[in-house]
Amino acid sequence: MSDEIRISKKNLWMYSTMILLVVVVVGGVMMFSGGNGAAPGTGNGNGDPGTVSASVDDDAVLGDADAPVTIIEFSDYQCPFCRKFWTETYSQIKTQYVDTGKVKIVFRDLPLTSLHPMAQPSAEAAECVRELGGDEAYFEYHDKMFIEQNILDSGSATGAVTKTIQYTNTDLKSWATELGYNIGTCLDSGKYASEVQKDSRDAQTAGFQGTPGFLIMKTGETSGIPLKGAYPFDSFKQAIDSKLA
């Protein structure tokens, strides 16, 4: 084999390796930044045209029961994109729409157990807290789980979301205890496993395969505008305002 051929093959290998590295790096950045404010791999990343149908079931509600617009959120407590939504967008929706009586949020579970092994027990733990303290306690614990994961991730309750956080059932019980709720027996029993699994089936039937997924609709209706991914506030504002009009 001539030196010229050896050099060409070496260059080809170097160029191929460089291209592969660029694809991996760019792909990783896009996966977490979500491109256009969404989260590729957690839905279609662009929102779906038309409407999607789902029920509020009997899940926890944040806000005025008579609010004219309902947002159903299908979420996974260990999903970093769901935590990103909570960190960056949730508070704006709550301040501008929930606290003003225009919107209520119904939280339903979609644990992606193959990716997030703690998603199912986390959802069950939240239901255990709800049993003891109602919907207000549920959302207090909902916030607590995201806060504690943020602290483990970046050292701050409102810090940057960079990765999936690993934790245990012991942590879930401890976080509940810090809020004044003893959920040990309830969580260990698996009492709410079927409730969480029903949410997951309903989400998939509605076409939500990843998290977070949102359905924005007029209260009393069962179909509305879907947003699939961790969209920025402006995307929610546009959908909500169209339902308030």
C-alpha positions as CSV (number, residue, x, y, z in Angstrom):
1,M,0.0,0.0,0.0
2,S,1.5,3.4,-1.0
3,D,2.1,6.2,1.5
4,E,-0.4,8.3,-0.5
5,I,-3.2,5.8,0.1
6,R,-2.3,5.4,3.8
7,I,-2.5,9.2,4.2
8,S,-5.9,9.4,2.4
9,K,-7.4,6.7,4.6
10,K,-6.0,8.4,7.7
11,N,-7.5,11.7,6.6
12,L,-10.8,10.0,5.9
13,W,-10.9,8.5,9.4
14,M,-10.1,11.8,11.0
15,Y,-12.8,13.7,9.0
16,S,-15.4,10.9,9.7
17,T,-14.6,11.1,13.4
18,M,-14.9,14.9,13.5
19,I,-18.2,14.8,11.7
20,L,-19.5,12.2,14.2
21,L,-18.4,14.3,17.2
22,V,-20.1,17.4,15.8
23,V,-23.4,15.4,15.3
24,V,-23.2,14.1,18.8
25,V,-22.5,17.5,20.4
26,V,-25.1,19.3,18.4
27,G,-27.7,16.6,18.9
28,G,-27.1,16.7,22.7
29,V,-27.5,20.5,22.8
30,M,-30.6,20.4,20.7
31,M,-32.1,17.6,22.8
32,F,-31.8,19.6,26.0
33,S,-32.4,23.1,24.7
34,G,-35.4,21.8,22.9
35,G,-34.9,23.8,19.7
36,N,-37.8,26.4,19.3
37,G,-38.5,26.2,23.0
38,A,-39.7,22.6,23.0
39,A,-38.1,19.3,23.9
40,P,-37.4,17.0,20.9
41,G,-37.9,13.4,22.0
42,T,-40.7,14.5,24.4
43,G,-43.4,14.9,21.8
44,N,-43.0,16.2,18.3
45,G,-41.3,19.4,19.4
46,N,-43.5,21.6,17.3
47,G,-47.0,21.3,18.8
48,D,-49.7,19.5,16.9
49,P,-52.3,21.2,14.7
50,G,-55.9,20.5,15.4
51,T,-57.2,19.3,18.7
52,V,-56.6,16.5,21.1
53,S,-59.1,14.9,23.6
54,A,-58.5,13.9,27.2
55,S,-60.5,14.1,30.5
56,V,-59.5,15.8,33.8
57,D,-60.3,12.5,35.5
58,D,-60.2,12.9,39.3
59,D,-56.7,14.3,39.5
60,A,-55.4,17.2,41.6
61,V,-56.4,20.7,40.6
62,L,-54.6,24.0,41.0
63,G,-56.7,27.1,40.8
64,D,-60.3,28.1,40.8
65,A,-62.6,25.2,40.0
66,D,-64.7,27.7,37.9
67,A,-61.8,29.0,35.9
68,P,-62.9,29.4,32.2
69,V,-59.8,27.6,30.9
70,T,-58.3,24.2,31.9
71,I,-54.8,23.0,31.3
72,I,-54.2,19.3,31.7
73,E,-50.5,18.6,32.2
74,F,-49.2,15.1,31.7
75,S,-45.9,15.0,33.4
76,D,-43.1,12.8,34.9
77,Y,-41.6,14.0,38.2
78,Q,-38.1,12.7,37.3
79,C,-38.1,14.2,33.8
80,P,-35.6,17.1,33.4
81,F,-37.8,18.7,30.7
82,C,-40.7,18.7,33.1
83,R,-38.5,20.3,35.8
84,K,-37.3,22.8,33.2
85,F,-41.0,23.8,32.5
86,W,-41.6,24.1,36.2
87,T,-38.4,26.2,36.7
88,E,-38.9,28.5,33.7
89,T,-42.6,28.7,32.8
90,Y,-44.9,27.3,35.4
91,S,-44.6,30.3,37.8
92,Q,-45.5,32.7,35.0
93,I,-48.7,30.8,34.1
94,K,-49.6,30.6,37.8
95,T,-49.1,34.3,38.4
96,Q,-50.8,35.6,35.3
97,Y,-53.6,33.1,34.8
98,V,-54.1,30.7,37.7
99,D,-53.9,33.3,40.5
100,T,-56.2,35.6,38.6
101,G,-58.9,33.0,38.2
102,K,-58.6,32.5,34.5
103,V,-57.0,29.1,34.4
104,K,-56.9,25.9,36.4
105,I,-54.2,23.3,36.0
106,V,-55.0,19.6,36.3
107,F,-51.9,17.5,37.0
108,R,-51.9,14.0,35.5
109,D,-49.1,11.5,35.5
110,L,-47.1,10.1,32.6
111,P,-44.1,8.3,34.2
112,L,-41.6,7.3,31.5
113,T,-40.4,4.4,33.6
114,S,-37.9,3.1,31.1
115,L,-36.0,6.4,31.3
116,H,-36.9,7.5,34.8
117,P,-37.2,4.7,37.4
118,M,-38.3,7.1,40.2
119,A,-41.2,8.6,38.1
120,Q,-43.8,6.0,39.2
121,P,-43.0,6.1,42.9
122,S,-42.8,9.9,42.8
123,A,-46.3,10.1,41.4
124,E,-47.5,7.6,43.9
125,A,-45.9,9.6,46.7
126,A,-47.7,12.8,45.5
127,E,-51.0,10.9,45.7
128,C,-50.2,9.8,49.2
129,V,-49.7,13.4,50.2
130,R,-52.9,14.4,48.5
131,E,-54.7,11.8,50.6
132,L,-53.5,13.5,53.7
133,G,-53.8,17.1,52.8
134,G,-55.9,17.5,49.7
135,D,-55.0,19.3,46.4
136,E,-53.2,22.2,48.1
137,A,-50.8,19.7,49.8
138,Y,-50.4,17.8,46.5
139,F,-49.1,20.9,44.7
140,E,-46.9,21.9,47.7
141,Y,-45.3,18.5,47.4
142,H,-45.2,18.7,43.6
143,D,-43.1,21.9,44.0
144,K,-41.0,20.3,46.8
145,M,-39.9,17.4,44.5
146,F,-38.8,19.7,41.7
147,I,-37.0,22.1,44.2
148,E,-35.1,19.2,45.8
149,Q,-34.0,17.9,42.4
150,N,-32.9,21.4,41.3
151,I,-30.8,21.6,44.5
152,L,-29.2,18.3,43.7
153,D,-28.7,19.4,40.1
154,S,-27.3,22.9,40.4
155,G,-27.3,23.8,44.1
156,S,-30.2,26.1,43.9
157,A,-34.0,25.7,44.2
158,T,-34.4,27.8,41.0
159,G,-31.1,26.8,39.4
160,A,-30.4,25.6,35.9
161,V,-31.7,22.2,34.8
162,T,-28.8,20.2,33.4
163,K,-29.6,16.5,33.9
164,T,-31.8,13.7,35.2
165,I,-31.5,13.5,39.0
166,Q,-31.3,10.2,40.8
167,Y,-33.0,9.8,44.2
168,T,-34.8,7.2,46.3
169,N,-38.0,6.3,48.0
170,T,-36.3,7.3,51.2
171,D,-35.9,10.8,49.8
172,L,-39.5,10.9,48.8
173,K,-40.6,10.1,52.3
174,S,-38.1,12.6,53.8
175,W,-39.4,15.4,51.6
176,A,-42.9,14.7,52.6
177,T,-42.0,14.6,56.3
178,E,-40.4,18.0,55.9
179,L,-43.8,19.3,54.8
180,G,-45.5,17.5,57.7
181,Y,-46.8,14.4,56.0
182,N,-46.0,10.8,56.9
183,I,-46.4,8.8,53.7
184,G,-44.3,5.8,54.5
185,T,-47.0,3.2,54.9
186,C,-49.0,4.6,51.9
187,L,-46.0,4.7,49.6
188,D,-44.7,1.2,50.6
189,S,-48.1,-0.3,50.0
190,G,-48.3,0.8,46.3
191,K,-51.8,2.0,47.0
192,Y,-51.9,4.5,44.2
193,A,-49.9,2.5,41.6
194,S,-53.0,1.8,39.5
195,E,-54.2,5.4,39.7
196,V,-50.9,6.5,38.2
197,Q,-50.9,3.8,35.6
198,K,-54.4,4.9,34.5
199,D,-53.2,8.4,33.9
200,S,-50.4,7.0,31.8
201,R,-52.8,5.0,29.7
202,D,-55.1,8.0,29.2
203,A,-52.1,10.2,28.1
204,Q,-51.0,7.6,25.5
205,T,-54.6,7.3,24.2
206,A,-54.7,11.1,23.8
207,G,-51.5,10.9,21.8
208,F,-48.9,12.0,24.4
209,Q,-45.9,9.7,24.2
210,G,-43.4,12.0,26.0
211,T,-43.3,14.5,28.7
212,P,-44.3,17.2,29.5
213,G,-47.5,17.3,27.5
214,F,-50.2,19.8,27.8
215,L,-53.8,20.1,26.7
216,I,-55.3,23.6,26.8
217,M,-59.1,23.8,26.5
218,K,-62.2,25.6,27.7
219,T,-63.4,24.3,31.0
220,G,-66.1,21.7,30.5
221,E,-64.8,20.6,27.2
222,T,-62.7,17.4,26.5
223,S,-60.7,18.6,23.6
224,G,-58.3,21.4,23.1
225,I,-54.9,22.7,21.9
226,P,-52.0,20.3,22.5
227,L,-48.5,21.4,23.4
228,K,-45.9,18.7,23.4
229,G,-42.7,19.7,25.0
230,A,-41.2,22.3,27.5
231,Y,-42.5,25.3,25.6
232,P,-41.8,28.9,26.7
233,F,-44.4,31.1,28.3
234,D,-45.4,32.9,25.1
235,S,-46.5,29.6,23.5
236,F,-48.9,29.0,26.5
237,K,-50.0,32.6,26.5
238,Q,-51.1,32.4,22.8
239,A,-53.0,29.1,23.4
240,I,-54.6,30.3,26.6
241,D,-55.7,33.6,25.2
242,S,-57.3,32.0,22.2
243,K,-59.4,29.9,24.6
244,L,-60.3,33.0,26.7
245,A,-61.4,35.0,23.7
